[in-house]
Amino acid sequence: MPIAEVNFGEFLLLVFEWFLLFAWIWIVITVLMDLFRDHKLSGIAKAVWAFFLIFLPFFGVLLYLIVRGGGMRERKLKEQEDAKKHFDEYVREQAGSGSSADELHKLSELKDKGALSAEEFEKAKAKLLA
C-alpha cells in the first residue's frame, strides 16, 4: 500500500494500534519483572505463572493483575525504599569521611580544648598524614 493511498483516519488507526501494542508489551514486561523479583514465590509457582503469561498471555496477565496486583505495588514500594536507604547510607558514608584538612582541624580544636595532650595530638596527626 503506497503512502499516498493512506488517508488520515487510517493513519490515526495505525498510530493507535502501535500505541496499544507498546502498552501491551510494557504491561507484560512489568508483570514478568514483578513475577521474578518476588522472593516469596516458589520456583514452581513462578513457572506456572510464566507458562500462563507466555502461552495464554491475555488470560495470564489479567489473572495475574487480579490475583497479585495489590502485591505488585507493595513490592515496588519496598524496592524503592530499599534503594533510597542504600543511597542515603552511601551519602552519609561519603560525607562522613572528610578530607585530611578537616580531620586536622578537628584534632587541633580538641587539643585547644584540652581534650588531647600534645603527644596524643602529634600521634593522631602522624597517623592521619601517613
N, C-alpha and C positions, 0 to 999 in steps of 0.2 A: 504494500500500500504506500504510494508516494506521499510525501508530507503535504503536498498541495491538496490532496483529497480528504484530509482530516479536517473536520470542522471544529469550531470552538467547544461545542458540547462534548464531542468525543475526546478532545484533548483534556477537558476537565475530568471526565470519567477516568481516563488513563492516569492522571495525576492522583485521583482519589484511590484508585486500585493500588498504585505504588505505595501510597501512604498506609493503606491497610496492610499491605504485605510487610512493610518495615515495622509497623506496630506489632503485627503478629510475631515476627522474628524477635523483636525486643521482649515481648511477653514470654516467649518460650525460653529465651536465654536467661531471663530473670528467674523464672521458675526452676530451671536446671541449676543455676548458681545457688539458689536457696536450698535446693534439694541436697546438693553435695557439700554445702557448708554446714549443714545441720549435723552436729556430732551426736545427737541423741537417737537418731535413726540407725537401725542396724543395716548392714550391707544388703541383706535380702530385701528389706523394705525399700531401700534405695533402688535396687534392681527392678522391683515390681513397678515402682513409680516411673522409672526410666523407660521400662517396657511400654507402659501406657502413654507416656509422653512422646515416644518415638513412633509407635505403631498405631495408636489411636489419639493423635495429637489434640484435636478439639475436645474430645471427651476427657482426655487425661488432664489437660490444662484447666478446664472448667472444674473437674472433680478436685484437683489439687488446690485451686483457689478457694473452693467451698470448704474443703476439709482442713487445710493447713494455712489458709490466708491470714488469719489473725496472728499466727506464729511467725509469719514472714516479717511482719512489721516489728515484732519484738526482737527477732534475731538481728534484723538490720540495725535497730536502735542499740542493741547490745554491742554489735560490731563497731558502731560509731563511737560509743562510749569508751570501748577498749582502745581504739585508735587515738582518741583525744587524751586518754590517760597516759598512754605511752609517749605521745608527743609532749605533754606537759612535763612528764618526768625527764625527758631528754632536754627540754629547755631549762628546767631547774638545774639539771646536772651541768649543763654547759655554762649557765650563768653563775653557778656557784664556784666554778673553777676560774677565779680571776687571774689577772696577769701577775707576774713576779713583783711589779711595782706596787700593786695593790696589797699584796701579802707583806711586802717590806714596810709599807705604810702602817698596816695593822700591827706589825711587830713593834715598830717604833712608838706607836701610841700606847701599847701595853707596857713598854719599857718606861715611857714618860709617866704613866700612871703608877708605876711601881709594881705592877703585876709580874714583870720579868726582871731578873737581875741582869747585869751587863754580860755575865758569862752565858746565861741562857739565851740572851738576845743574840750574841755572836754565834752560838751553836746553831740556833734556828736560822740565822741569816746565812751561814755557811751551807747548811743543808738545803736551803731554798735556792741559793745561787749555784749549787753543784749540779 
